Amino acid sequence: MKPTKIRFQVLFLIFVNVVINYMDRSNLAVAASEIDKEFGFTPVQLGLIFSAFSWTYLLFQIPGGILVNRFSPRILYAFSLIAWSLTTVMQGFAKGFATLFGLRMATGVFEAPAFPINNRVVSNWFPDNERASAIAVYTSGQFLGLAFLMPVLSKIQLEVGWKGLFVVTGLIGIIWGIIWYIFYRDPLKHKAVNAAELEHIESGGGLLDKQQAAAEKKNAFRWSDLKAVLSYRKLWGIYIGQFAVNSTLWFFLTWFPKYLVDYRGLDFIKSGYWASIPYLAAFTGILCSGFLSDYLVKKGVSPAKARKRPIIIGLLVSAFILGANYVNEPAFIILFMSVSFFGVGFASITWIFVSTLAPKHLINLTGGVFNFIGQLAGIIVPVVIGFLASGGSFAPALVFVAVMGLMGACSYIFLVGNVERIKTGEE
């Protein structure tokens, strides 16, 4: 019997989820200059609003990882999508700093389970030798979606204003949440998947076996489990690396359009088109990294080389953002930004190490901690950039972002070590 290919249809659904997820994170960046004109925010206030999403997104990562164990991805993801999209709509009616800050925090609460769910779905639906490619494809949604959405979001704002921008993007998410609920099923419950595909997934290391599913539902959260996932050097290597990847990512998700308009003098519409180029570079980077990594594994290259090296190289390349401080032509500014963001994309298969290194019974909790520490960048980086840019120059902020990339490369070089699953004695 020839295996069905239902897992690729599932991957498409996750891809769209990620596009919408990042659309609702970055719409504030597109609207920032107009919001700033209406309310007169200082750079520090704007940095705080940029970071507000991550305050709650971070705090709810570990609870989100626990919820992923308790509820079906079908139900939890649909609820999460619709809830964060409703708060996005409400941002269009914000009256000032406090309202906008609070609504961004609410958006962070409801988006918190998204990436732990993504990791669970891919771990269930894909064998080991396809997983990096699958992660690359759905992660690329954050880059490809924004590459095309930046000009579109700019035009939407031009037509209906910044308030209408939030309403439109929120309504899209509500509709898609309903579509997800209608079409998604777990592998063992999907009527269209055949036994051959299930065998292909499970024999290749996909985590769909009934015993594990039952164990996940029975296992209550224990503080000893949290202590365990905070006790291993290998895991701290990927946690710090994720913080570094997200540092550059959050610059692009928050300050980048405002940097082009207010610090580099580009007009609003042109900045939307210029801003799309680095996202295309990041999209190219993540696909190159994911497919190259899986290709090397299939050819017998050790995981240490096939998985780690793209991440290390990508983080080193991300430091090229520093070059934008030494050029003035828009084309050269975008060139350095694109090289840097290509590096971020190339390093963005980091989620593969959650399912590769974590103890099997702690994968979801490890994913929550991994995303929790990574999302600290969403709080720290926008605020630090706001302070560094308060003097009128953006150059110190780009130095800061470059240093974060170098720090992440060092964490993978010196902390992760051999790529092998951690054993706890409970498996």
C-alpha positions in Angstrom: 0.0 0.0 0.0 1.3 3.4 -1.0 1.5 5.9 1.9 -0.9 8.9 1.8 0.6 12.4 2.1 -1.8 13.9 4.6 1.0 15.2 6.7 1.9 17.7 4.0 -1.7 19.0 4.1 -1.4 19.4 7.8 1.9 21.2 7.3 0.2 23.7 5.0 -2.4 24.4 7.8 0.4 25.1 10.3 2.2 27.3 7.7 -0.9 29.6 7.4 -1.3 29.6 11.2 2.3 31.0 11.5 1.7 33.6 8.7 -1.3 34.9 10.7 0.5 34.7 14.0 3.3 36.9 12.7 1.0 39.2 10.8 -0.7 40.0 14.2 2.7 40.5 15.9 4.0 42.9 13.2 1.0 44.9 12.3 1.9 47.3 15.1 5.3 47.8 13.5 3.6 49.0 10.3 1.2 51.2 12.2 3.9 52.6 14.6 4.7 55.8 12.8 1.0 56.8 12.5 0.2 55.8 16.0 3.2 57.8 17.2 1.8 60.9 15.3 -1.6 60.5 16.9 -0.5 59.9 20.5 2.9 61.5 20.6 4.7 58.5 22.2 8.4 58.8 23.1 10.9 56.2 21.8 10.9 54.5 25.2 7.0 54.4 25.4 6.9 53.0 21.9 9.6 50.4 22.9 7.4 49.4 25.8 4.3 49.0 23.6 6.4 46.9 21.2 7.5 44.7 24.1 4.1 44.4 25.7 3.1 41.3 23.6 6.1 39.4 24.8 5.6 40.1 28.5 2.5 37.9 28.6 3.6 35.7 25.7 6.7 34.8 27.8 4.8 34.3 31.1 2.4 31.9 29.5 4.9 29.8 27.6 5.2 27.2 30.3 1.5 27.1 31.1 1.0 26.9 27.3 3.3 23.9 27.1 1.2 22.2 29.9 -2.0 23.0 28.1 -0.7 21.4 24.9 -0.5 18.1 26.9 -4.0 18.4 28.1 -6.0 19.5 25.0 -6.1 18.5 21.4 -4.3 20.8 19.0 -7.5 21.0 17.0 -9.4 22.6 20.0 -6.6 24.6 21.6 -5.3 26.1 18.4 -8.7 27.1 17.2 -9.4 28.8 20.6 -6.0 30.5 20.5 -6.4 31.8 17.0 -9.8 33.3 17.5 -9.0 34.8 20.9 -5.8 36.6 19.8 -7.6 37.8 16.6 -10.4 39.3 18.6 -7.9 41.2 20.7 -6.2 42.4 17.5 -9.6 43.8 16.3 -9.9 45.6 19.6 -6.5 47.3 19.1 -8.1 49.3 16.4 -10.2 51.0 19.1 -7.3 51.8 21.5 -7.4 55.3 23.0 -3.9 55.7 24.2 -0.8 54.1 25.8 -2.5 52.1 28.5 -5.2 50.6 26.3 -2.8 49.7 23.5 -0.3 48.3 26.0 -3.0 46.1 27.7 -4.4 44.8 24.4 -0.9 43.9 23.2 -0.5 42.0 26.4 -3.8 40.2 25.9 -2.6 39.2 22.4 0.5 37.7 23.9 -1.6 35.6 26.3 -3.6 34.0 23.6 -0.7 33.4 21.1 1.4 31.7 23.8 0.4 28.1 23.0 0.9 28.5 19.3 4.5 27.3 18.8 4.4 24.5 21.4 1.3 23.3 19.4 3.3 23.6 16.2 6.1 21.5 17.6 3.7 18.8 18.9 1.9 18.6 15.6 5.1 18.2 13.6 6.5 15.7 16.1 3.3 13.7 15.8 3.0 13.9 12.0 6.6 13.7 10.7 9.4 11.2 11.0 12.8 12.3 12.2 14.4 12.6 8.8 11.6 14.9 7.6 11.2 17.0 10.7 13.8 19.8 10.0 12.3 20.3 6.6 8.8 20.5 8.1 9.9 22.9 10.8 11.7 25.0 8.1 8.5 25.1 6.0 6.2 26.2 8.8 8.7 28.6 10.3 9.2 30.1 6.9 5.6 31.4 7.2 6.8 34.1 9.5 9.2 35.4 6.8 7.4 34.7 3.5 4.1 35.9 4.9 5.6 39.2 6.1 7.6 39.6 2.9 4.4 39.9 0.9 2.3 41.3 3.7 4.5 44.3 4.5 3.5 46.2 1.3 -0.1 44.9 1.6 -0.4 46.0 5.2 1.1 49.4 4.3 -1.5 49.8 1.6 -4.3 48.7 3.9 -3.3 51.3 6.4 -3.1 53.9 3.7 -6.7 53.1 2.7 -8.4 52.6 6.1 -5.9 54.0 8.6 -4.0 52.3 11.4 -7.3 51.5 13.2 -8.7 49.7 10.2 -5.5 47.8 9.8 -6.0 46.1 13.1 -9.6 45.3 12.4 -8.8 43.8 9.0 -5.9 41.6 10.2 -8.0 40.5 13.2 -11.0 39.4 11.1 -8.7 37.3 8.9 -7.5 35.4 12.0 -11.0 34.8 13.3 -12.0 33.2 9.9 -8.9 31.1 9.8 -9.4 29.8 13.3 -12.7 28.4 12.2 -11.1 26.8 9.2 -8.4 25.1 11.4 -11.1 23.6 13.6 -13.0 22.2 10.6 -10.0 20.6 8.9 -7.3 19.6 11.5 -7.2 16.1 13.1 -4.4 14.2 15.0 -2.8 11.4 12.9 -4.7 8.5 14.7 -8.0 10.3 14.3 -7.6 11.5 10.7 -9.9 9.6 8.4 -7.9 10.3 5.2 -4.5 9.0 6.5 -3.8 5.3 5.7 -1.9 2.7 7.7 1.1 3.0 5.4 1.6 6.7 6.2 1.1 6.0 9.9 3.8 3.3 9.7 6.1 5.6 7.8 5.7 8.3 10.5 6.0 6.0 13.5 8.9 3.8 12.2 10.8 7.0 11.4 10.5 8.3 15.0 7.2 10.2 14.7 5.6 10.4 18.2 2.1 9.2 17.4 2.1 5.9 19.4 -1.0 5.4 21.5 1.0 4.7 24.7 2.7 8.0 24.5 -0.5 9.9 23.8 -2.1 8.2 26.8 1.0 9.0 29.0 0.9 12.7 28.0 -2.7 12.9 29.1 -2.1 11.2 32.4 1.1 13.0 33.4 0.3 15.9 35.7 2.8 18.7 35.9 5.5 18.2 38.4 8.0 20.8 39.6 10.7 18.2 39.3 10.0 18.1 35.6 10.6 21.9 35.3 13.8 21.5 37.4 14.9 18.8 35.0 14.5 20.8 31.8 16.4 23.7 33.5 19.3 21.4 34.7 21.0 20.4 31.5 23.8 22.3 29.8 22.7 21.1 26.3 19.2 22.6 26.9 20.6 25.9 28.1 22.7 26.0 24.9 19.5 25.9 22.8 17.7 28.3 25.2 20.3 31.0 24.8 20.6 30.4 21.1 16.8 31.0 20.7 17.1 34.2 22.6 19.8 35.3 20.2 17.8 34.3 17.1 14.8 36.2 18.5 16.8 39.3 19.2 17.3 40.0 15.6 13.9 38.8 14.7 12.2 41.2 17.1 14.2 44.1 15.7 12.6 43.3 12.3 9.1 42.7 13.8 9.1 46.0 15.8 11.5 48.8 15.0 12.6 48.0 11.4 9.8 49.9 9.5 10.2 52.9 11.8 13.9 52.7 11.4 13.6 53.0 7.7 11.0 55.9 7.8 12.2 58.0 10.8 15.9 57.3 11.0 16.7 56.7 7.3 14.2 59.1 5.7 12.3 56.7 3.4 8.6 57.5 2.7 6.0 55.2 4.2 4.9 53.3 1.1 8.5 52.8 -0.2 9.5 51.5 3.3 6.9 48.8 2.9 8.5 47.5 -0.3 12.0 47.9 1.0 11.1 46.1 4.3 9.8 43.1 2.3 13.2 42.3 0.9 14.9 41.1 4.1 11.9 38.9 4.8 12.4 37.2 1.5 16.0 36.7 2.4 15.1 35.2 5.7 12.5 32.9 3.9 15.3 31.7 1.6 17.6 31.2 4.5 15.2 29.0 6.5 14.3 26.8 3.5 18.0 26.4 2.6 18.8 25.4 6.1 16.0 23.0 6.7 16.3 21.1 3.5 20.1 21.1 3.6 20.0 19.8 7.2 17.7 16.9 6.3 19.6 16.1 3.2 22.8 15.8 5.2 21.2 13.5 7.7 19.9 11.2 5.0 23.4 11.1 3.6 24.7 9.9 6.9 26.2 13.1 8.2 26.2 13.3 12.0 23.4 15.4 13.6 26.1 17.6 15.2 27.2 18.7 11.8 23.9 18.6 9.9 21.8 20.3 12.6 24.2 22.5 14.5 26.3 24.0 11.8 23.5 25.8 9.9 22.4 27.4 13.2 26.0 28.5 14.1 26.7 29.9 10.6 23.3 31.7 10.5 23.9 33.4 13.9 27.3 34.5 12.8 25.9 35.9 9.5 23.2 37.7 11.4 25.9 40.0 12.9 26.3 41.6 9.4 23.4 43.9 10.4 26.2 46.1 11.8 27.2 47.0 8.3 24.1 49.2 7.9 25.7 51.7 10.3 28.4 52.5 7.7 26.3 53.1 4.6 23.7 55.7 3.6 22.2 54.5 0.3 18.9 52.7 0.8 20.0 49.8 -1.4 23.1 49.1 0.7 21.2 49.5 4.0 18.7 46.9 2.8 21.6 44.7 1.5 23.1 44.5 5.0 19.7 44.0 6.6 18.9 41.2 4.1 22.2 39.4 4.7 21.6 39.6 8.4 18.0 38.4 8.2 19.1 35.6 5.8 21.3 34.5 8.6 18.4 34.5 11.1 16.4 32.4 8.7 19.3 30.0 8.2 19.5 29.6 12.0 15.8 29.2 12.5 15.6 25.4 12.5 16.3 25.7 16.3 13.0 23.9 17.2 14.5 20.7 15.8 16.7 20.5 19.0 13.7 20.6 21.3 12.4 17.3 19.8 16.0 15.9 19.3 17.6 16.7 22.7 14.7 16.8 25.2 13.6 13.7 27.2 10.7 12.2 25.3 8.2 12.6 28.1 9.3 16.3 28.6 9.3 17.5 25.0 6.3 19.8 25.3 7.5 21.3 28.6 11.0 21.7 27.1 9.3 23.5 24.2 7.6 25.8 26.6 10.8 26.7 28.4 12.7 27.0 25.1 10.1 29.5 23.8 9.8 31.2 27.2 13.5 32.1 27.3 13.6 32.9 23.6 10.7 35.3 24.0 12.6 37.2 26.7 14.1 38.9 23.6 10.7 40.2 22.7 10.6 42.1 26.0 14.2 43.1 26.3 15.2 44.0 22.8 12.5 46.5 21.8 12.9 48.4 25.1 16.7 48.4 24.9 16.5 49.6 21.3 14.2 52.4 22.5 16.7 53.5 25.1 19.6 53.2 22.7 17.8 55.2 20.0 16.7 58.0 22.4 19.7 60.0 21.6 18.7 60.3 17.9 21.1 57.7 16.5 20.2 54.1 15.7 23.8 52.9 15.4 24.2 51.7 19.0 21.0 49.7 18.7 22.4 47.8 15.6 25.6 47.1 17.6 23.5 45.6 20.3 21.6 43.3 17.9 24.9 42.1 16.3 26.3 41.2 19.6 23.3 39.1 20.4 23.9 37.1 17.2 27.5 36.4 18.2 26.4 35.3 21.7 24.0 32.8 20.2 26.6 31.2 18.0 28.9 30.8 21.0 26.1 29.0 22.9 25.7 26.4 20.2 29.5 26.0 19.9 30.3 25.7 23.6 27.2 24.5 25.4 25.2 22.1 23.2 28.0 19.6 22.5 27.0 16.2 21.1 23.6 16.0 19.6 21.9 13.1 21.5 18.6 12.8 23.4 18.9 13.4 27.2 18.0 10.3 29.3 16.3 10.8 32.7 15.7 7.3 33.8 11.9 7.6 33.4 11.8 6.3 29.8 
